Amino acid sequence: MDANVVMLNRGYDQTFQAREQRIIETLASYDELVVSFSGRLAACYCMDLCRASGVRIRAVTLDSPTLSRQAVSRAKRYCQHHGIEQKVIQTDEILICNYLGRLGKVIDPIRYVCELASLESNWGHQPILLPASIDEQRCYLQRFDSLPANTLWCFAEQGMTDQDFRYGFHKRRLDHWGKGGNGCLSSRFIDPVTLDRHHLRMVDMAEQMLSDMGLEEAQVFFHTLADRVTTLARVRVPQRLRARVFDMQGSILKALKSTDFDLVTLDMTVIDEPLERVV
């Protein structure tokens, strides 16, 4: 059997399909929705269920420093392909979408999206759908206490986890839009003190270069050495790609040093790989 084919539990699949159908029925009860659409894995899966429900969709994409250029490009391509009206709103604010507890003071990303969307003509009255898992909702509530008015958390309310989103994404064959699973760029920073726009840009450029080299699933984590000046890029790839990465060491080092990283290392941690095909 192909190494990328994963046999899935039939009971889980049936439960998943029933939950997915409940979400589609909930979405179909609305005439119009604005979807917070980052272009990442969960957002693409959310959009696919919206399209299946028949609800009229508008998309708002908040182009902040923590959103990779790959994700922004994917969001634009998706909306253009499906004829979805989209507003791309640029902001210099660092909005933490994941790992909210890492920084002492952060902007509420959901209320910020709602505020900017409300400024758009004829958009202010429409509910905003968040493609958020139950894990993300819990994290958000721990940080900000309450959910903003006029927002919908259909996926979280049905108990959808991050793993469920990955399952649904690959089950619906959405990876032709890109893997989309690398998450918020802020998650690449172990030390929140080092998180700033310049360093986010370094990580983003490094991941773009690796993607152009055929390593689309690569993640680049930002570190500094004890001197707090020397920068280190820790590259993480799925285990099946490590042999290729070893063969490309020279090219990878040259590419990442061109983005202002001083040192480059390979993370040997075994990580869970996303489902490539579902049978």
CYANA upper distance limits for C-alpha pairs under 8 A (distance plus 0.5 A):
  1 MET  CA      5 VAL  CA      7.52
  4 ASN  CA    275 LEU  CA      7.74
  4 ASN  CA    276 GLU  CA      6.18
  4 ASN  CA    277 ARG  CA      6.91
  5 VAL  CA    275 LEU  CA      8.19
  5 VAL  CA    276 GLU  CA      7.30
  5 VAL  CA    277 ARG  CA      5.83
  5 VAL  CA    278 VAL  CA      6.93
  5 VAL  CA    279 VAL  CA      7.56
  6 VAL  CA    275 LEU  CA      7.36
  6 VAL  CA    276 GLU  CA      8.39
  6 VAL  CA    277 ARG  CA      7.19
  6 VAL  CA    278 VAL  CA      6.59
  6 VAL  CA    279 VAL  CA      7.33
  7 MET  CA    278 VAL  CA      7.55
  7 MET  CA    279 VAL  CA      6.54
  8 LEU  CA     12 TYR  CA      8.14
  8 LEU  CA     13 ASP  CA      7.64
  8 LEU  CA    278 VAL  CA      7.76
  8 LEU  CA    279 VAL  CA      7.47
  9 ASN  CA     13 ASP  CA      6.72
 10 ARG  CA     14 GLN  CA      6.74
 11 GLY  CA     15 THR  CA      6.76
 12 TYR  CA     16 PHE  CA      6.46
 13 ASP  CA     17 GLN  CA      6.62
 14 GLN  CA     18 ALA  CA      6.80
 15 THR  CA     19 ARG  CA      6.80
 16 PHE  CA     20 GLU  CA      6.54
 16 PHE  CA    164 ASP  CA      8.42
 17 GLN  CA     21 GLN  CA      6.61
 18 ALA  CA     22 ARG  CA      6.91
 19 ARG  CA     23 ILE  CA      6.92
 19 ARG  CA    158 GLN  CA      7.24
 20 GLU  CA     24 ILE  CA      6.82
 21 GLN  CA     25 GLU  CA      6.70
 22 ARG  CA     26 THR  CA      6.72
 23 ILE  CA     27 LEU  CA      6.72
 23 ILE  CA     49 LEU  CA      8.32
 23 ILE  CA    154 CYS  CA      6.90
 23 ILE  CA    155 PHE  CA      7.42
 23 ILE  CA    158 GLN  CA      7.94
 24 ILE  CA     28 ALA  CA      6.61
 24 ILE  CA     49 LEU  CA      6.49
 24 ILE  CA     50 CYS  CA      7.38
 24 ILE  CA     52 ALA  CA      7.43
 24 ILE  CA     53 SER  CA      5.65
 25 GLU  CA     29 SER  CA      7.05
 25 GLU  CA     53 SER  CA      7.18
 26 THR  CA     30 TYR  CA      8.12
 26 THR  CA    154 CYS  CA      8.07
 27 LEU  CA     50 CYS  CA      6.95
 27 LEU  CA     53 SER  CA      6.57
 27 LEU  CA     55 VAL  CA      7.12
 28 ALA  CA     50 CYS  CA      8.34
 28 ALA  CA     53 SER  CA      5.37
 28 ALA  CA     54 GLY  CA      6.68
 28 ALA  CA     55 VAL  CA      5.98
 29 SER  CA     55 VAL  CA      8.37
 30 TYR  CA     55 VAL  CA      6.81
 31 ASP  CA     55 VAL  CA      6.19
 31 ASP  CA     56 ARG  CA      6.72
 32 GLU  CA     55 VAL  CA      6.31
 32 GLU  CA     56 ARG  CA      5.17
 32 GLU  CA     57 ILE  CA      6.47
 32 GLU  CA     58 ARG  CA      8.26
 32 GLU  CA    126 GLN  CA      7.28
 32 GLU  CA    127 PRO  CA      8.39
 33 LEU  CA     55 VAL  CA      7.63
 33 LEU  CA     56 ARG  CA      6.87
 33 LEU  CA     57 ILE  CA      5.76
 33 LEU  CA     58 ARG  CA      6.79
 33 LEU  CA    126 GLN  CA      6.42
 33 LEU  CA    127 PRO  CA      6.14
 33 LEU  CA    128 ILE  CA      6.65
 33 LEU  CA    129 LEU  CA      7.22
 34 VAL  CA     57 ILE  CA      6.47
 34 VAL  CA     58 ARG  CA      5.20
 34 VAL  CA     59 ALA  CA      5.99
 34 VAL  CA     60 VAL  CA      7.34
 34 VAL  CA    123 TRP  CA      8.04
 34 VAL  CA    126 GLN  CA      6.88
 34 VAL  CA    127 PRO  CA      6.67
 34 VAL  CA    128 ILE  CA      5.23
 34 VAL  CA    129 LEU  CA      6.61
 35 VAL  CA     47 MET  CA      8.17
 35 VAL  CA     57 ILE  CA      7.45
 35 VAL  CA     58 ARG  CA      6.65
 35 VAL  CA     59 ALA  CA      5.32
 35 VAL  CA     60 VAL  CA      6.68
 35 VAL  CA    128 ILE  CA      6.07
 35 VAL  CA    129 LEU  CA      5.26
 35 VAL  CA    130 LEU  CA      7.00
 35 VAL  CA    131 PRO  CA      8.36
 36 SER  CA     43 ALA  CA      8.08
 36 SER  CA     59 ALA  CA      6.59
 36 SER  CA     60 VAL  CA      5.71
 36 SER  CA     61 THR  CA      6.68
 36 SER  CA     62 LEU  CA      8.43
 36 SER  CA    113 VAL  CA      8.19
 36 SER  CA    128 ILE  CA      7.16
 36 SER  CA    129 LEU  CA      6.66
 36 SER  CA    130 LEU  CA      6.23
 36 SER  CA    131 PRO  CA      7.70
 37 PHE  CA     43 ALA  CA      5.97
 37 PHE  CA     44 CYS  CA      8.15
 37 PHE  CA     47 MET  CA      8.48
 37 PHE  CA     59 ALA  CA      6.28
 37 PHE  CA     60 VAL  CA      6.23
 37 PHE  CA     61 THR  CA      5.61
 37 PHE  CA     62 LEU  CA      8.36
 37 PHE  CA     75 ALA  CA      7.36
 37 PHE  CA    131 PRO  CA      8.42
 38 SER  CA     43 ALA  CA      6.56
 38 SER  CA     61 THR  CA      5.99
 38 SER  CA     62 LEU  CA      7.48
 38 SER  CA     67 LEU  CA      7.98
 38 SER  CA     71 ALA  CA      6.99
 38 SER  CA     72 VAL  CA      7.23
 38 SER  CA     75 ALA  CA      6.81
 39 GLY  CA     43 ALA  CA      6.18
 39 GLY  CA     44 CYS  CA      6.47
 39 GLY  CA     71 ALA  CA      5.35
 39 GLY  CA     72 VAL  CA      6.60
 39 GLY  CA     73 SER  CA      8.22
 39 GLY  CA     74 ARG  CA      5.91
 39 GLY  CA     75 ALA  CA      4.58
 39 GLY  CA     76 LYS  CA      8.36
 39 GLY  CA     78 TYR  CA      8.41
 39 GLY  CA    180 GLY  CA      7.67
 40 ARG  CA     44 CYS  CA      6.72
 40 ARG  CA     71 ALA  CA      6.21
 40 ARG  CA     74 ARG  CA      8.33
 40 ARG  CA     75 ALA  CA      8.27
 40 ARG  CA    180 GLY  CA      5.04
 40 ARG  CA    181 GLY  CA      6.72
 40 ARG  CA    182 ASN  CA      8.15
 40 ARG  CA    183 GLY  CA      7.32
 41 LEU  CA     45 TYR  CA      6.85
 41 LEU  CA    165 PHE  CA      7.97
 41 LEU  CA    166 ARG  CA      7.61
 41 LEU  CA    169 PHE  CA      7.19
 41 LEU  CA    179 LYS  CA      7.43
 41 LEU  CA    180 GLY  CA      4.92
 41 LEU  CA    181 GLY  CA      5.58
 42 ALA  CA     46 CYS  CA      6.59
 42 ALA  CA    131 PRO  CA      6.44
 42 ALA  CA    132 ALA  CA      7.80
 42 ALA  CA    165 PHE  CA      6.18
 42 ALA  CA    166 ARG  CA      7.83
 42 ALA  CA    169 PHE  CA      7.85
 42 ALA  CA    181 GLY  CA      8.40
 43 ALA  CA     47 MET  CA      6.65
 43 ALA  CA    131 PRO  CA      5.96
 44 CYS  CA     48 ASP  CA      6.76
 44 CYS  CA    169 PHE  CA      7.97
 44 CYS  CA    174 LEU  CA      7.94
 45 TYR  CA     49 LEU  CA      7.01
 45 TYR  CA    165 PHE  CA      7.49
 45 TYR  CA    168 GLY  CA      7.19
 45 TYR  CA    169 PHE  CA      5.76
 45 TYR  CA    172 ARG  CA      8.44
 45 TYR  CA    174 LEU  CA      7.94
 46 CYS  CA     50 CYS  CA      6.82
 46 CYS  CA    131 PRO  CA      6.21
 47 MET  CA     51 ARG  CA      6.70
 48 ASP  CA     52 ALA  CA      6.75
 49 LEU  CA     53 SER  CA      6.69
 50 CYS  CA     54 GLY  CA      7.06
 50 CYS  CA     55 VAL  CA      6.67
 50 CYS  CA     57 ILE  CA      7.77
 51 ARG  CA     55 VAL  CA      7.18
 51 ARG  CA     57 ILE  CA      8.28
 57 ILE  CA     84 ILE  CA      7.04
 57 ILE  CA     85 GLU  CA      7.92
 58 ARG  CA     84 ILE  CA      6.57
 58 ARG  CA     85 GLU  CA      5.61
 58 ARG  CA     86 GLN  CA      6.43
 59 ALA  CA     79 CYS  CA      8.32
 59 ALA  CA     84 ILE  CA      7.49
 59 ALA  CA     85 GLU  CA      6.71
 59 ALA  CA     86 GLN  CA      5.07
 59 ALA  CA     87 LYS  CA      6.80
 60 VAL  CA     86 GLN  CA      6.20
 60 VAL  CA     87 LYS  CA      5.36
 60 VAL  CA     88 VAL  CA      6.50
 60 VAL  CA     89 ILE  CA      7.88
 60 VAL  CA    117 ALA  CA      7.52
 61 THR  CA     72 VAL  CA      8.20
 61 THR  CA     75 ALA  CA      8.05
 61 THR  CA     86 GLN  CA      7.81
 61 THR  CA     87 LYS  CA      6.66
 61 THR  CA     88 VAL  CA      5.21
 61 THR  CA     89 ILE  CA      6.66
 62 LEU  CA     88 VAL  CA      6.48
 62 LEU  CA     89 ILE  CA      5.49
 62 LEU  CA     90 GLN  CA      6.56
 62 LEU  CA     91 THR  CA      7.66
 62 LEU  CA    113 VAL  CA      7.54
 63 ASP  CA     67 LEU  CA      6.77
 63 ASP  CA     72 VAL  CA      7.42
 63 ASP  CA     88 VAL  CA      7.01
 63 ASP  CA     89 ILE  CA      6.27
 63 ASP  CA     90 GLN  CA      5.11
 63 ASP  CA     91 THR  CA      6.64
 64 SER  CA     90 GLN  CA      6.61
 64 SER  CA     91 THR  CA      5.63
 64 SER  CA     92 ASP  CA      6.33
 64 SER  CA     93 GLU  CA      6.80
 64 SER  CA     94 ILE  CA      6.90
 64 SER  CA     95 LEU  CA      7.34
 65 PRO  CA     91 THR  CA      8.19
 65 PRO  CA     92 ASP  CA      6.83
 65 PRO  CA     93 GLU  CA      7.56
 65 PRO  CA     94 ILE  CA      6.34
 65 PRO  CA     95 LEU  CA      8.19
 65 PRO  CA    197 ARG  CA      6.76
 65 PRO  CA    200 LEU  CA      7.13
 65 PRO  CA    201 ARG  CA      7.81
 66 THR  CA     94 ILE  CA      6.73
 66 THR  CA     95 LEU  CA      7.00
 66 THR  CA     96 ILE  CA      7.65
 66 THR  CA    184 CYS  CA      6.31
 66 THR  CA    185 LEU  CA      5.38
 66 THR  CA    186 SER  CA      6.38
 66 THR  CA    200 LEU  CA      7.24
 67 LEU  CA     71 ALA  CA      7.10
 67 LEU  CA     72 VAL  CA      7.54
 67 LEU  CA    184 CYS  CA      6.56
 67 LEU  CA    185 LEU  CA      6.77
 68 SER  CA     72 VAL  CA      7.00
 68 SER  CA    184 CYS  CA      8.16
 68 SER  CA    185 LEU  CA      7.24
 68 SER  CA    204 ASP  CA      6.22
 69 ARG  CA     73 SER  CA      6.59
 69 ARG  CA    204 ASP  CA      7.58
 69 ARG  CA    208 GLN  CA      8.21
 70 GLN  CA     74 ARG  CA      6.62
 70 GLN  CA    208 GLN  CA      7.57
 71 ALA  CA     75 ALA  CA      6.64
 71 ALA  CA    180 GLY  CA      7.40
 72 VAL  CA     76 LYS  CA      6.85
 73 SER  CA     77 ARG  CA      6.69
 74 ARG  CA     78 TYR  CA      6.54
 74 ARG  CA    177 TRP  CA      6.99
 74 ARG  CA    178 GLY  CA      7.78
 75 ALA  CA     79 CYS  CA      6.78
 76 LYS  CA     80 GLN  CA      6.59
 76 LYS  CA     86 GLN  CA      8.32
 77 ARG  CA     81 HIS  CA      6.48
 78 TYR  CA     82 HIS  CA      6.76
 78 TYR  CA    177 TRP  CA      7.93
 79 CYS  CA     83 GLY  CA      6.19
 79 CYS  CA     84 ILE  CA      5.21
 79 CYS  CA     85 GLU  CA      7.37
 79 CYS  CA     86 GLN  CA      7.16
 80 GLN  CA     84 ILE  CA      6.92
 89 ILE  CA    116 LEU  CA      8.36
 94 ILE  CA    107 ILE  CA      8.36
 94 ILE  CA    196 ASP  CA      8.36
 94 ILE  CA    197 ARG  CA      8.06
 95 LEU  CA    106 VAL  CA      7.76
 95 LEU  CA    107 ILE  CA      6.80
 95 LEU  CA    108 ASP  CA      8.05
 95 LEU  CA    109 PRO  CA      6.09
 96 ILE  CA    100 LEU  CA      6.42
 96 ILE  CA    106 VAL  CA      7.70
 96 ILE  CA    107 ILE  CA      8.19
 96 ILE  CA    109 PRO  CA      7.22
 96 ILE  CA    184 CYS  CA      7.90
 96 ILE  CA    186 SER  CA      6.97
 97 CYS  CA    109 PRO  CA      7.18
 97 CYS  CA    184 CYS  CA      6.67
 97 CYS  CA    186 SER  CA      8.45
 98 ASN  CA    136 GLU  CA      7.66
 98 ASN  CA    183 GLY  CA      8.28
 98 ASN  CA    184 CYS  CA      6.77
 98 ASN  CA    186 SER  CA      7.91
 98 ASN  CA    187 SER  CA      7.28
 99 TYR  CA    139 CYS  CA      8.11
 99 TYR  CA    186 SER  CA      8.39
 99 TYR  CA    187 SER  CA      7.17
100 LEU  CA    106 VAL  CA      8.32
100 LEU  CA    139 CYS  CA      7.35
100 LEU  CA    140 TYR  CA      7.59
100 LEU  CA    143 ARG  CA      7.40
101 GLY  CA    139 CYS  CA      8.34
101 GLY  CA    143 ARG  CA      7.36
102 ARG  CA    192 PRO  CA      6.95
103 LEU  CA    192 PRO  CA      6.67
107 ILE  CA    112 TYR  CA      7.92
108 ASP  CA    112 TYR  CA      6.60
108 ASP  CA    144 PHE  CA      7.67
109 PRO  CA    113 VAL  CA      6.70
110 ILE  CA    114 CYS  CA      6.76
110 ILE  CA    148 PRO  CA      7.90
111 ARG  CA    115 GLU  CA      6.52
111 ARG  CA    148 PRO  CA      6.81
112 TYR  CA    116 LEU  CA      6.80
113 VAL  CA    117 ALA  CA      6.50
114 CYS  CA    118 SER  CA      6.54
114 CYS  CA    128 ILE  CA      7.84
115 GLU  CA    119 LEU  CA      7.36
116 LEU  CA    120 GLU  CA      7.78
117 ALA  CA    123 TRP  CA      6.99
117 ALA  CA    124 GLY  CA      6.89
118 SER  CA    123 TRP  CA      6.37
118 SER  CA    124 GLY  CA      4.35
118 SER  CA    125 HIS  CA      8.00
119 LEU  CA    123 TRP  CA      8.06
119 LEU  CA    124 GLY  CA      7.18
120 GLU  CA    124 GLY  CA      7.18
126 GLN  CA    150 ASN  CA      8.00
127 PRO  CA    150 ASN  CA      5.45
127 PRO  CA    151 THR  CA      5.94
127 PRO  CA    152 LEU  CA      7.16
128 ILE  CA    150 ASN  CA      6.97
128 ILE  CA    151 THR  CA      5.26
128 ILE  CA    152 LEU  CA      6.49
129 LEU  CA    151 THR  CA      6.40
129 LEU  CA    152 LEU  CA      5.16
129 LEU  CA    153 TRP  CA      6.89
129 LEU  CA    154 CYS  CA      8.21
130 LEU  CA    151 THR  CA      7.59
130 LEU  CA    152 LEU  CA      6.54
130 LEU  CA    153 TRP  CA      6.09
130 LEU  CA    154 CYS  CA      8.32
131 PRO  CA    153 TRP  CA      7.66
131 PRO  CA    155 PHE  CA      7.15
132 ALA  CA    136 GLU  CA      6.34
132 ALA  CA    137 GLN  CA      6.98
132 ALA  CA    153 TRP  CA      7.21
132 ALA  CA    155 PHE  CA      6.87
132 ALA  CA    156 ALA  CA      6.59
133 SER  CA    137 GLN  CA      6.78
133 SER  CA    155 PHE  CA      6.51
133 SER  CA    156 ALA  CA      5.23
133 SER  CA    159 GLY  CA      7.72
133 SER  CA    160 MET  CA      5.77
133 SER  CA    161 THR  CA      5.47
133 SER  CA    162 ASP  CA      6.27
133 SER  CA    165 PHE  CA      8.16
134 ILE  CA    138 ARG  CA      6.67
134 ILE  CA    155 PHE  CA      7.74
134 ILE  CA    156 ALA  CA      4.55
134 ILE  CA    157 GLU  CA      7.48
134 ILE  CA    159 GLY  CA      6.03
134 ILE  CA    160 MET  CA      6.29
134 ILE  CA    161 THR  CA      6.16
134 ILE  CA    162 ASP  CA      8.45
135 ASP  CA    139 CYS  CA      6.77
135 ASP  CA    156 ALA  CA      8.21
135 ASP  CA    161 THR  CA      6.71
135 ASP  CA    162 ASP  CA      7.66
136 GLU  CA    140 TYR  CA      6.54
137 GLN  CA    141 LEU  CA      6.64
137 GLN  CA    156 ALA  CA      7.06
138 ARG  CA    142 GLN  CA      6.66
139 CYS  CA    143 ARG  CA      7.01
140 TYR  CA    144 PHE  CA      6.43
140 TYR  CA    145 ASP  CA      8.04
141 LEU  CA    145 ASP  CA      5.08
141 LEU  CA    146 SER  CA      6.20
141 LEU  CA    147 LEU  CA      7.53
147 LEU  CA    151 THR  CA      7.96
153 TRP  CA    157 GLU  CA      6.61
154 CYS  CA    158 GLN  CA      6.86
155 PHE  CA    159 GLY  CA      7.03
155 PHE  CA    160 MET  CA      5.91
156 ALA  CA    160 MET  CA      5.91
156 ALA  CA    161 THR  CA      8.04
160 MET  CA    164 ASP  CA      6.17
160 MET  CA    165 PHE  CA      7.43
161 THR  CA    165 PHE  CA      6.98
162 ASP  CA    166 ARG  CA      7.00
163 GLN  CA    167 TYR  CA      6.69
164 ASP  CA    168 GLY  CA      6.61
165 PHE  CA    169 PHE  CA      6.49
166 ARG  CA    170 HIS  CA      6.83
166 ARG  CA    181 GLY  CA      8.30
166 ARG  CA    274 PRO  CA      7.39
166 ARG  CA    275 LEU  CA      7.89
167 TYR  CA    171 LYS  CA      6.46
167 TYR  CA    275 LEU  CA      7.46
168 GLY  CA    172 ARG  CA      6.55
169 PHE  CA    173 ARG  CA      6.96
169 PHE  CA    174 LEU  CA      6.13
169 PHE  CA    175 ASP  CA      7.70
170 HIS  CA    174 LEU  CA      6.49
170 HIS  CA    175 ASP  CA      6.99
170 HIS  CA    275 LEU  CA      6.77
170 HIS  CA    276 GLU  CA      6.96
170 HIS  CA    277 ARG  CA      6.90
170 HIS  CA    278 VAL  CA      7.24
171 LYS  CA    277 ARG  CA      7.71
171 LYS  CA    278 VAL  CA      6.14
173 ARG  CA    277 ARG  CA      8.33
174 LEU  CA    178 GLY  CA      8.19
175 ASP  CA    179 LYS  CA      5.63
175 ASP  CA    180 GLY  CA      8.02
179 LYS  CA    216 GLU  CA      7.75
179 LYS  CA    217 GLU  CA      7.38
181 GLY  CA    217 GLU  CA      8.27
182 ASN  CA    217 GLU  CA      7.63
182 ASN  CA    219 GLN  CA      7.42
183 GLY  CA    187 SER  CA      7.85
185 LEU  CA    189 PHE  CA      8.49
185 LEU  CA    200 LEU  CA      7.30
185 LEU  CA    203 VAL  CA      8.04
185 LEU  CA    204 ASP  CA      7.86
186 SER  CA    195 LEU  CA      7.69
186 SER  CA    200 LEU  CA      7.92
188 ARG  CA    203 VAL  CA      8.38
188 ARG  CA    219 GLN  CA      8.23
188 ARG  CA    220 VAL  CA      7.11
188 ARG  CA    221 PHE  CA      4.91
188 ARG  CA    222 PHE  CA      6.43
189 PHE  CA    194 THR  CA      7.71
189 PHE  CA    195 LEU  CA      6.97
189 PHE  CA    221 PHE  CA      6.65
189 PHE  CA    222 PHE  CA      5.89
189 PHE  CA    223 HIS  CA      7.62
190 ILE  CA    221 PHE  CA      8.41
190 ILE  CA    222 PHE  CA      7.85
190 ILE  CA    223 HIS  CA      7.75
191 ASP  CA    195 LEU  CA      7.86
191 ASP  CA    223 HIS  CA      8.09
194 THR  CA    199 HIS  CA      7.84
195 LEU  CA    199 HIS  CA      6.86
195 LEU  CA    200 LEU  CA      7.31
196 ASP  CA    200 LEU  CA      6.61
197 ARG  CA    201 ARG  CA      6.62
198 HIS  CA    202 MET  CA      6.87
199 HIS  CA    203 VAL  CA      6.87
199 HIS  CA    222 PHE  CA      8.23
200 LEU  CA    204 ASP  CA      6.62
201 ARG  CA    205 MET  CA      6.53
202 MET  CA    206 ALA  CA      6.58
202 MET  CA    259 THR  CA      6.05
202 MET  CA    260 ASP  CA      7.36
202 MET  CA    261 PHE  CA      8.12
203 VAL  CA    207 GLU  CA      6.69
203 VAL  CA    220 VAL  CA      6.53
203 VAL  CA    221 PHE  CA      7.69
203 VAL  CA    222 PHE  CA      7.48
204 ASP  CA    208 GLN  CA      6.68
205 MET  CA    209 MET  CA      6.71
205 MET  CA    259 THR  CA      7.05
206 ALA  CA    210 LEU  CA      6.84
206 ALA  CA    220 VAL  CA      7.41
206 ALA  CA    255 ALA  CA      7.83
206 ALA  CA    256 LEU  CA      6.02
206 ALA  CA    259 THR  CA      6.81
207 GLU  CA    211 SER  CA      6.57
207 GLU  CA    216 GLU  CA      8.29
207 GLU  CA    218 ALA  CA      7.12
207 GLU  CA    219 GLN  CA      6.80
207 GLU  CA    220 VAL  CA      6.74
208 GLN  CA    212 ASP  CA      6.72
208 GLN  CA    216 GLU  CA      8.49
209 MET  CA    213 MET  CA      6.85
209 MET  CA    255 ALA  CA      7.27
209 MET  CA    256 LEU  CA      8.23
210 LEU  CA    214 GLY  CA      7.07
210 LEU  CA    215 LEU  CA      5.68
210 LEU  CA    216 GLU  CA      7.05
210 LEU  CA    218 ALA  CA      7.22
210 LEU  CA    252 ILE  CA      7.80
211 SER  CA    215 LEU  CA      5.11
211 SER  CA    216 GLU  CA      4.47
211 SER  CA    217 GLU  CA      7.77
211 SER  CA    218 ALA  CA      7.69
212 ASP  CA    216 GLU  CA      7.84
215 LEU  CA    237 VAL  CA      8.33
215 LEU  CA    241 LEU  CA      8.39
217 GLU  CA    237 VAL  CA      6.87
217 GLU  CA    238 PRO  CA      7.91
218 ALA  CA    235 VAL  CA      7.24
218 ALA  CA    236 ARG  CA      6.19
218 ALA  CA    237 VAL  CA      5.23
218 ALA  CA    238 PRO  CA      8.13
219 GLN  CA    235 VAL  CA      6.29
219 GLN  CA    236 ARG  CA      5.69
219 GLN  CA    237 VAL  CA      7.08
220 VAL  CA    233 ALA  CA      6.44
220 VAL  CA    234 ARG  CA      6.06
220 VAL  CA    235 VAL  CA      5.18
220 VAL  CA    236 ARG  CA      6.91
221 PHE  CA    233 ALA  CA      6.16
221 PHE  CA    234 ARG  CA      5.42
221 PHE  CA    235 VAL  CA      6.90
221 PHE  CA    236 ARG  CA      8.29
222 PHE  CA    231 THR  CA      7.79
222 PHE  CA    232 LEU  CA      6.68
222 PHE  CA    233 ALA  CA      5.83
222 PHE  CA    234 ARG  CA      7.09
223 HIS  CA    231 THR  CA      6.30
223 HIS  CA    232 LEU  CA      5.52
223 HIS  CA    233 ALA  CA      6.94
223 HIS  CA    234 ARG  CA      7.94
224 THR  CA    228 ARG  CA      5.85
224 THR  CA    229 VAL  CA      6.75
224 THR  CA    230 THR  CA      5.96
224 THR  CA    231 THR  CA      4.95
224 THR  CA    232 LEU  CA      6.21
225 LEU  CA    229 VAL  CA      7.33
225 LEU  CA    230 THR  CA      6.04
225 LEU  CA    231 THR  CA      7.04
225 LEU  CA    232 LEU  CA      7.80
230 THR  CA    262 ASP  CA      6.65
230 THR  CA    263 LEU  CA      8.28
231 THR  CA    261 PHE  CA      5.86
231 THR  CA    262 ASP  CA      5.72
231 THR  CA    263 LEU  CA      6.81
232 LEU  CA    261 PHE  CA      6.36
232 LEU  CA    262 ASP  CA      6.42
232 LEU  CA    263 LEU  CA      5.06
232 LEU  CA    264 VAL  CA      6.07
232 LEU  CA    265 THR  CA      7.89
233 ALA  CA    256 LEU  CA      8.16
233 ALA  CA    261 PHE  CA      6.81
233 ALA  CA    262 ASP  CA      8.43
233 ALA  CA    263 LEU  CA      6.69
233 ALA  CA    264 VAL  CA      5.23
233 ALA  CA    265 THR  CA      6.77
234 ARG  CA    264 VAL  CA      6.54
234 ARG  CA    265 THR  CA      5.49
234 ARG  CA    266 LEU  CA      6.20
234 ARG  CA    267 ASP  CA      6.55
235 VAL  CA    264 VAL  CA      7.83
235 VAL  CA    265 THR  CA      6.64
235 VAL  CA    266 LEU  CA      5.38
235 VAL  CA    267 ASP  CA      6.19
236 ARG  CA    266 LEU  CA      6.78
236 ARG  CA    267 ASP  CA      5.55
236 ARG  CA    268 MET  CA      7.94
236 ARG  CA    269 THR  CA      8.31
237 VAL  CA    241 LEU  CA      6.83
237 VAL  CA    242 ARG  CA      7.24
237 VAL  CA    267 ASP  CA      8.16
238 PRO  CA    242 ARG  CA      7.48
238 PRO  CA    270 VAL  CA      7.94
238 PRO  CA    271 ILE  CA      6.96
238 PRO  CA    272 ASP  CA      8.07
238 PRO  CA    273 GLU  CA      6.54
239 GLN  CA    270 VAL  CA      7.00
239 GLN  CA    271 ILE  CA      7.90
241 LEU  CA    245 VAL  CA      6.82
242 ARG  CA    246 PHE  CA      6.68
243 ALA  CA    247 ASP  CA      6.93
244 ARG  CA    248 MET  CA      6.82
245 VAL  CA    249 GLN  CA      6.63
245 VAL  CA    252 ILE  CA      8.44
248 MET  CA    252 ILE  CA      6.55
249 GLN  CA    253 LEU  CA      6.54
250 GLY  CA    254 LYS  CA      6.75
251 SER  CA    255 ALA  CA      6.60
252 ILE  CA    256 LEU  CA      6.60
253 LEU  CA    257 LYS  CA      6.52
253 LEU  CA    264 VAL  CA      6.80
254 LYS  CA    258 SER  CA      6.83
255 ALA  CA    259 THR  CA      7.58
256 LEU  CA    260 ASP  CA      7.64
256 LEU  CA    261 PHE  CA      6.57
256 LEU  CA    264 VAL  CA      7.79
257 LYS  CA    261 PHE  CA      5.24
257 LYS  CA    262 ASP  CA      6.46
257 LYS  CA    263 LEU  CA      7.72
257 LYS  CA    264 VAL  CA      8.29
